[in-house]
């Protein structure tokens, strides 16, 4: 199977790591040459960490890297499974899939890593929306086990099953989900972030104290540490999308504090500053 990943940010790069370690020929695409170089550096860094932790050896690293290629030529994007991990904007994803559909056979699985946009909306302009399926990884994608496989209204069961089987073959735990707002995890977990942000707005305590309390109860990371890891602006975008999809129910209201950080470009670890500083 030839796998193509569109978008080489942290999420796209993490999915690529999982794919090449499972033996799939995988191409990472991005328009930006600098982004491709950063992705290559990140992938090498993560594989080095895996060796240091005893999870792979040098031979396995070399074999994995032999499965990986990079391109900024859109015409190269012809494969068996094409997964996008680009910005969370409906019109961007619709245009991307329309272009991908035009140069790939109907056997190609078109997959979106969206965390909040309905699969049905993304696929409504396609000639063959039955082959579009949600394949939602969690950050960091090469480490986190869960993958949601989401069927839109038009998704054919056979394509969803192929995506399900592929995700499981990466060593992940794939689950099937319907095309509901937030799917499973983001719907359940949204209030982990939203309520933490509300408490911060109301000066209940500092974000550092809240994170320490959450970790003391068994969470590996607090809400603010996790938002910094995911991306403050990405997390805010998901909350805003769900707020709209749930008819502006107040319990999903986005935080003005989070929006201010996003507007300032303080997006978390990747910008060296979010709720915390990473100098």
C-alpha positions in Angstrom: 0.0 0.0 0.0 1.3 3.4 -1.0 0.5 6.0 1.8 0.6 9.7 1.2 0.3 12.3 4.0 -0.6 15.9 3.1 0.7 18.4 5.7 3.9 17.8 7.5 3.4 19.5 10.8 3.8 17.6 14.1 0.6 15.6 13.5 1.4 14.7 9.9 5.0 13.8 10.8 3.8 11.7 13.7 1.5 9.7 11.4 4.3 9.3 8.9 6.5 7.8 11.7 3.8 5.3 12.6 3.3 4.4 8.9 7.0 3.9 8.0 7.6 1.8 11.2 4.8 -0.5 10.1 6.6 -1.0 6.7 4.4 1.2 4.4 5.9 3.2 1.6 5.0 6.7 2.8 5.3 10.2 1.2 5.0 13.4 3.1 3.8 16.4 1.1 3.9 20.1 1.9 4.2 23.2 -0.3 6.8 24.7 2.0 10.3 23.5 1.7 11.2 24.7 5.2 8.3 22.7 6.6 9.5 19.6 4.9 13.0 20.0 6.3 11.6 20.6 9.8 9.5 17.4 9.4 12.5 15.4 8.3 14.5 16.6 11.3 11.6 15.9 13.7 11.2 12.3 12.4 14.9 11.6 12.8 14.8 13.1 16.3 11.8 10.9 17.3 13.3 7.7 15.9 16.5 8.5 17.8 14.5 8.8 21.0 12.8 5.5 20.3 16.3 3.9 20.0 17.4 5.5 23.3 14.3 4.1 25.0 15.0 0.6 23.6 11.9 0.6 21.4 13.8 0.0 18.2 17.4 -0.5 17.0 19.6 1.2 14.4 18.7 -1.4 11.8 15.0 -0.9 12.3 15.5 2.8 12.1 17.3 2.6 8.8 14.6 0.2 7.4 11.8 2.7 8.5 13.6 5.6 6.9 13.9 3.7 3.7 10.1 3.8 3.4 10.0 7.6 3.7 10.1 10.2 0.9 9.2 13.9 0.7 7.7 16.0 -2.0 6.3 19.5 -2.7 5.0 18.5 -6.1 1.2 18.0 -6.0 1.3 15.7 -9.1 3.2 13.2 -7.0 0.2 12.6 -4.8 -1.1 9.4 -6.3 -1.5 6.5 -3.9 -3.7 3.9 -2.2 -4.4 5.9 0.9 -4.1 9.7 1.1 -4.5 11.3 4.5 -4.6 15.0 5.1 -3.4 16.7 8.2 -3.7 20.3 7.2 -5.3 23.4 8.8 -8.8 22.9 10.3 -10.7 24.9 7.7 -13.6 23.4 5.8 -13.0 25.2 2.5 -9.3 24.2 2.5 -10.1 20.5 3.0 -12.8 20.5 0.4 -10.5 22.1 -2.2 -7.7 19.7 -1.4 -9.9 16.6 -1.7 -11.4 17.8 -4.9 -7.9 18.1 -6.4 -6.8 14.7 -5.0 -9.9 13.0 -6.3 -9.2 14.3 -9.9 -5.9 12.5 -10.1 -6.5 9.3 -8.2 -8.5 6.2 -9.0 -11.7 5.4 -7.2 -9.9 2.6 -5.3 -7.9 5.3 -3.4 -9.0 5.9 0.1 -9.3 9.6 0.9 -8.8 10.2 4.6 -9.1 13.3 6.8 -7.5 13.7 10.2 -9.9 16.4 11.2 -10.7 16.5 14.8 -14.0 18.5 14.6 -15.3 19.2 11.1 -18.1 16.8 10.0 -16.9 14.3 7.4 -20.1 14.7 5.5 -19.5 18.4 5.0 -15.9 17.8 3.8 -17.1 15.3 1.3 -20.2 16.9 0.0 -18.5 18.4 -3.1 -16.8 15.2 -4.2 -17.9 13.1 -7.1 -17.3 10.0 -5.0 -17.9 11.0 -1.4 -18.3 7.3 -0.5 -14.5 6.9 -0.4 -13.9 9.7 2.1 -13.4 8.6 5.7 -12.3 10.2 8.9 -9.0 8.8 10.3 -8.4 10.8 13.5 -5.1 10.3 15.2 -4.2 11.9 18.6 -1.1 13.9 19.3 1.7 12.6 19.4 0.4 10.4 16.6 3.3 7.9 16.6 2.8 7.3 20.3 -0.9 7.6 21.1 -2.7 4.3 20.5 -6.3 5.4 19.7 -7.5 6.2 16.2 -11.1 7.1 15.4 -12.4 5.9 12.1 -15.4 8.1 11.2 -18.0 7.4 8.5 -19.8 10.3 7.0 -23.4 10.0 5.6 -22.0 8.9 2.2 -19.0 6.9 3.3 -19.1 3.3 2.0 -18.5 0.7 4.7 -15.8 -1.0 2.6 -13.6 2.2 2.7 -14.1 2.6 6.4 -13.1 -1.0 6.9 -9.9 -0.6 4.9 -9.0 2.5 6.9 -9.8 0.6 10.1 -7.6 -2.3 9.1 -4.7 0.1 8.1 -4.8 1.9 11.5 -4.8 -1.4 13.4 -1.8 -2.6 11.3 0.1 0.4 12.6 -0.2 -1.1 16.1 -3.0 1.3 17.0 -6.4 0.7 18.6 -8.9 1.7 16.0 -12.6 2.4 16.9 -15.5 3.0 14.6 -17.5 6.2 15.1 -20.4 8.1 13.5 -20.2 11.6 12.1 -21.3 13.4 15.2 -19.9 16.7 16.6 -16.5 16.0 18.1 -16.8 12.3 17.3 -16.1 10.4 20.5 -13.0 11.7 22.2 -13.3 15.4 21.5 -16.9 15.4 22.6 -16.1 13.7 25.9 -12.8 15.5 26.5 -13.8 19.0 25.5 -14.8 19.9 29.0 -11.4 18.9 30.3 -10.2 22.0 28.5 -13.3 24.2 28.7 -13.9 23.9 32.4 -10.2 24.4 33.2 -10.2 27.6 31.1 -13.4 28.8 32.8 -11.8 28.2 36.2 -8.8 30.2 35.0 -11.0 33.1 33.8 -12.7 33.1 37.2 -9.4 33.2 39.0 -10.1 30.0 41.0 -6.4 29.3 40.8 -3.5 29.5 38.5 -3.1 27.2 35.5 0.0 25.7 37.1 -1.9 24.7 40.1 -4.7 23.2 38.0 -2.2 21.1 36.0 -0.6 19.8 39.2 -4.0 18.9 40.6 -5.0 17.0 37.5 -1.7 15.1 37.5 -2.1 14.3 41.2 -5.4 12.6 40.3 -3.8 10.3 37.7 -3.7 12.3 34.4 -0.3 12.2 32.7 -0.7 15.9 31.7 -2.8 18.8 32.9 -5.2 20.6 30.6 -2.9 23.5 30.0 0.2 21.4 29.3 -1.8 19.3 26.9 -3.2 22.4 25.1 0.4 23.6 24.7 1.4 20.2 23.2 -1.6 20.0 20.8 -1.3 23.7 19.9 -3.3 26.5 21.6 -4.7 27.7 18.3 -5.7 24.2 17.2 -7.4 23.5 20.5 -9.3 26.8 20.3 -10.3 26.1 16.7 -11.8 22.7 17.7 -13.7 24.3 20.6 -15.1 27.0 18.3 -16.2 24.4 15.8 -18.0 22.3 18.4 -19.6 25.4 19.9 -21.1 26.2 16.5 -22.1 22.5 15.9 -23.9 22.3 19.2 -25.9 25.4 18.4 -23.8 27.7 20.6 -24.5 25.8 23.8 -22.8 27.7 26.6 -21.0 24.6 27.9 -18.9 24.6 24.8 -18.1 28.4 24.8 -14.5 29.1 23.7 -12.3 30.9 26.2 -11.2 34.6 25.6 -7.9 33.8 27.4 -7.2 31.0 24.9 -8.2 33.2 22.0 -5.9 36.0 23.1 -2.9 33.6 23.2 -3.8 32.2 19.8 -4.1 35.8 18.4 -0.7 36.7 19.9 0.9 33.7 18.1 1.6 32.0 21.5 0.7 28.5 20.2 2.5 26.4 22.8 5.5 24.2 22.5 6.0 24.8 18.7 6.3 28.5 19.2 8.2 28.2 22.6 5.4 30.0 24.4 1.8 29.2 25.2 0.3 28.9 28.7 3.9 28.1 29.6 7.3 29.2 28.3 9.7 26.8 26.6 12.9 28.8 26.3 
